[in-house]
Structure formats: structure tokens, C-alpha cells
């Protein structure tokens, strides 16, 4: 089994090309204006046009309203909607029905037991994404992409951290800690954003290539 990788927060053609060349399984586009990674529907339509069908297109939203979802889905063929806010199970189900896309629900971790919040989403989500919960003291914290890691042992210590669903490890990953994070957490899928950037919102194509090459070379279960 090889590591599945998602490059998130893409906003330029060079970084998208690097993600495609490195065989990312998912590419993510952020539709949340406070984020430095936010992109317009028009930008994504252009960026995603050359991406092969085997790479899943993910739209990242934070408590989106129906108007935004309808606008994005009318223009883009997204495979997944990633919900990175406080969306309830019922709201996630509504969004899945409305868009016809799969659901990736972000669950934020800071302490043992936080992964239990994934359980109610078992019937509606297709994937769970575990990210670090930003401390209240962090000025300007975003719902994700804060370059923060959490104690990966919390996932290793939970027999089924995503209640049986497939899951992605996110939060502060980069080329320096990827192997350790996968080894400790037991993850078979990962998500990276800030860890492959030259500055917030500015992906470095070379770091994208290095991250994907490193992940592709990992022998899961033996690192």
C-alpha cells in the first residue's frame, strides 16, 4: 500500500502542475475569503482544467451557505466537499445531497478523546480529516492551515479514530516530519498545505515535488 497524499490550498498553475506530476491523489482549493489561500471559482476552473480525472478535486469550505455551494458546483466538477467549520451532521448530509459530491469532514484535535467527534459523521462522511485545533491564544488563527501539529499518538492510541471511515492526517506536516508523523499515527493518507509554501498562500512547486516524492517512497507499516 502506498501513501495517499493531498496538496491543499493551491492557487497557481505551477503548483498544480507539480501536484499532478508528483501523483497526488487529491488537490484542494480553498473557498474561504479570510484564508490567504482563497481562490475564485474562475481561478479554479482554469487551474483544474488540465488535471487528469484520477486526481480528485476537493473544494474546502467553512460553514458554507447554499448560495456559495451552488455557485461553485455550477462551474466546477468537484469530487469532494471538505467541511472545515462547525458543520453539524445534518448540515453535512444536506450538503452531500445538494452537491452530489463526497464529504471530507475535518475534526480538530488537541487532547485525547477529541477524535470521538468523528463518530457522528460516520453515516454521511466519506473521509475524516484530522487537523490540529488552534489554541485560543493564537492570533489570526484560521480553521486550518496554521502550520500546527498535534500529538500523533492520539490517533495511534485510538483503535478506530475515524469510526471505521478512511482518514487523512493533517496539521503542520512537511518534508522534515512526514515520515515520523506517518509512522507514529499510522496514517495511510495525508494532507499538506502550509508545509509546502514559501509564504502563506504561496506554494513552492519544488517543495510540493519533494513532499510527494518523499511520501511515495515511504513503506507503510515499516518506517
C-alpha positions as CSV (number, residue, x, y, z in Angstrom):
1,X,0.0,0.0,0.0
2,X,1.3,3.4,-0.9
3,X,0.7,6.7,1.0
4,X,-2.2,8.8,-0.5
5,X,-1.4,12.5,-0.5
6,X,-3.5,15.7,-0.8
7,X,-2.0,19.0,-1.7
8,X,-4.3,21.7,-0.4
9,X,-4.6,25.4,-0.8
10,X,-3.5,25.5,-4.5
11,X,-3.7,28.8,-6.3
12,X,-1.3,28.8,-9.2
13,X,-0.6,26.7,-12.2
14,X,3.0,25.8,-11.4
15,X,2.0,24.3,-8.0
16,X,-0.9,22.4,-9.6
17,X,1.4,21.0,-12.3
18,X,3.8,19.9,-9.5
19,X,1.0,18.1,-7.7
20,X,-0.1,16.4,-10.9
21,X,3.5,15.3,-11.8
22,X,4.0,14.0,-8.3
23,X,0.8,11.9,-8.5
24,X,-1.1,13.5,-5.7
25,X,-4.4,11.6,-5.0
26,X,-6.3,14.8,-4.1
27,X,-5.8,18.5,-4.9
28,X,-7.6,21.1,-2.8
29,X,-8.9,24.6,-3.5
30,X,-10.0,26.9,-0.6
31,X,-13.2,28.9,-0.9
32,X,-12.9,30.8,2.4
33,X,-12.1,34.5,2.0
34,X,-10.2,35.1,5.2
35,X,-7.6,32.5,4.1
36,X,-4.6,33.7,2.2
37,X,-5.2,30.6,0.0
38,X,-8.7,31.6,-1.0
39,X,-9.3,31.4,-4.8
40,X,-12.2,32.3,-7.0
41,X,-14.4,30.0,-9.0
42,X,-12.9,31.4,-12.2
43,X,-9.4,30.7,-11.0
44,X,-10.1,27.1,-10.1
45,X,-11.9,26.5,-13.4
46,X,-8.7,27.4,-15.2
47,X,-6.3,25.6,-12.7
48,X,-8.3,22.4,-12.6
49,X,-8.9,22.1,-16.4
50,X,-5.7,20.1,-17.2
51,X,-5.9,17.9,-14.1
52,X,-6.5,14.3,-15.0
53,X,-9.7,12.6,-13.8
54,X,-7.9,10.2,-11.5
55,X,-6.8,13.1,-9.2
56,X,-9.8,14.1,-7.0
57,X,-10.7,17.8,-6.9
58,X,-11.6,19.0,-3.4
59,X,-13.3,22.3,-2.5
60,X,-12.5,23.4,1.0
61,X,-15.3,25.4,2.8
62,X,-16.0,26.7,6.2
63,X,-19.7,26.7,7.2
64,X,-20.8,27.4,3.6
65,X,-24.2,28.6,2.7
66,X,-26.2,27.2,-0.2
67,X,-25.6,30.2,-2.4
68,X,-21.8,29.6,-2.3
69,X,-22.1,25.9,-2.8
70,X,-24.5,26.4,-5.8
71,X,-22.2,28.9,-7.4
72,X,-19.1,26.7,-7.1
73,X,-20.8,23.5,-8.2
74,X,-22.4,25.1,-11.2
75,X,-19.0,26.0,-12.5
76,X,-16.8,23.2,-11.2
77,X,-16.8,19.4,-11.2
78,X,-15.7,18.9,-7.6
79,X,-15.3,15.3,-6.4
80,X,-15.3,16.2,-2.7
81,X,-16.5,19.0,-0.4
82,X,-14.2,19.4,2.6
83,X,-16.1,20.9,5.5
84,X,-13.6,22.6,7.8
85,X,-16.0,24.6,10.1
86,X,-18.6,23.7,12.7
87,X,-21.0,21.9,10.3
88,X,-23.4,19.5,12.0
89,X,-24.1,16.0,10.8
90,X,-27.4,17.1,9.4
91,X,-25.8,20.1,7.6
92,X,-23.1,17.8,6.1
93,X,-25.9,15.4,4.9
94,X,-27.7,18.4,3.3
95,X,-24.5,19.5,1.5
96,X,-23.8,16.0,0.3
97,X,-27.3,15.7,-1.1
98,X,-27.3,19.2,-2.6
99,X,-23.9,18.9,-4.4
100,X,-23.7,15.2,-5.1
101,X,-20.1,15.3,-4.0
102,X,-18.3,13.2,-1.4
103,X,-17.8,14.7,2.0
104,X,-14.5,15.1,3.9
105,X,-15.2,16.3,7.4
106,X,-12.4,18.0,9.3
107,X,-12.1,17.1,13.0
108,X,-9.7,19.2,15.1
109,X,-7.6,17.6,17.8
110,X,-5.8,19.0,20.9
111,X,-6.4,16.4,23.6
112,X,-7.0,12.6,23.9
113,X,-10.6,11.8,23.1
114,X,-11.1,14.7,20.6
115,X,-11.2,12.2,17.8
116,X,-14.5,10.9,19.2
117,X,-16.1,13.9,17.5
118,X,-15.7,11.9,14.2
119,X,-18.2,9.2,15.2
120,X,-21.5,11.0,14.5
121,X,-20.3,11.7,10.9
122,X,-19.9,8.0,10.1
123,X,-23.2,7.8,8.2
124,X,-22.6,10.9,6.0
125,X,-18.8,11.5,5.5
126,X,-16.7,9.6,3.0
127,X,-13.4,10.7,4.7
128,X,-12.4,12.2,8.0
129,X,-9.5,14.7,8.1
130,X,-7.7,15.1,11.5
131,X,-6.2,18.6,11.9
132,X,-4.7,20.5,14.9
133,X,-7.0,22.6,16.9
134,X,-5.6,26.1,17.2
135,X,-5.2,27.4,20.7
136,X,-7.3,30.4,21.6
137,X,-4.2,32.4,22.2
138,X,-3.1,32.1,18.6
139,X,-3.7,35.5,17.0
140,X,-5.3,35.3,13.5
141,X,-5.8,31.6,13.6
142,X,-7.6,30.1,10.7
143,X,-9.9,27.0,10.7
144,X,-6.9,25.1,9.1
145,X,-3.6,25.8,7.5
146,X,-2.0,27.2,10.7
147,X,1.2,25.1,10.4
148,X,0.4,23.5,13.7
149,X,0.9,19.8,14.5
150,X,-0.7,17.8,17.3
151,X,0.4,14.7,19.2
152,X,0.1,12.0,16.6
153,X,0.0,9.3,19.3
154,X,-3.6,10.3,19.9
155,X,-4.6,8.7,16.6
156,X,-2.4,5.6,17.2
157,X,-3.9,5.1,20.6
158,X,-7.5,5.1,19.2
159,X,-8.4,1.7,17.7
160,X,-10.7,3.3,15.1
161,X,-10.1,7.1,15.2
162,X,-12.4,7.8,12.4
163,X,-15.1,5.3,13.4
164,X,-14.2,3.0,10.5
165,X,-14.0,5.7,7.8
166,X,-10.8,6.3,5.9
167,X,-8.9,9.3,7.2
168,X,-6.2,11.9,6.4
169,X,-3.6,13.2,8.7
170,X,-3.1,17.0,8.5
171,X,-1.6,19.8,10.5
172,X,2.0,21.0,10.3
173,X,3.3,18.4,8.0
174,X,6.4,19.0,5.9
175,X,9.3,17.1,4.4
176,X,11.1,17.0,7.7
177,X,8.4,15.3,9.8
178,X,6.3,13.4,7.3
179,X,7.9,10.0,7.8
180,X,7.7,10.4,11.6
181,X,4.1,11.5,11.5
182,X,3.0,8.6,9.4
183,X,5.0,6.1,11.5
184,X,3.5,7.3,14.8
185,X,0.0,8.0,13.7
186,X,-0.5,5.0,11.4
187,X,-1.9,7.3,8.7
188,X,-2.2,6.0,5.2
189,X,-3.3,9.3,3.8
190,X,-2.0,12.8,4.5
191,X,-2.9,16.4,3.7
192,X,-0.4,19.3,3.4
193,X,-0.8,23.0,2.8
194,X,1.5,25.4,4.7
195,X,4.3,22.8,4.8
196,X,4.9,23.2,1.0
197,X,4.8,27.0,0.9
198,X,7.4,29.7,0.5
199,X,5.0,32.1,2.3
200,X,1.3,31.9,3.4
201,X,-0.7,31.2,0.3
202,X,2.3,30.8,-2.0
203,X,3.0,27.2,-2.8
204,X,6.6,26.3,-3.7
205,X,6.5,23.8,-6.6
206,X,9.8,22.3,-5.6
207,X,8.6,21.7,-2.0
208,X,5.4,20.1,-3.5
209,X,7.6,17.8,-5.6
210,X,9.8,16.9,-2.7
211,X,6.9,16.2,-0.4
212,X,5.2,13.9,-2.9
213,X,8.4,12.1,-3.8
214,X,9.1,11.5,-0.1
215,X,5.6,10.2,0.6
216,X,5.7,8.0,-2.5
217,X,8.9,6.4,-1.2
218,X,7.6,5.5,2.3
219,X,6.9,1.9,3.0
220,X,3.8,1.9,5.2
221,X,3.9,-0.2,8.3
222,X,7.7,-0.3,8.1
223,X,9.1,3.2,8.6
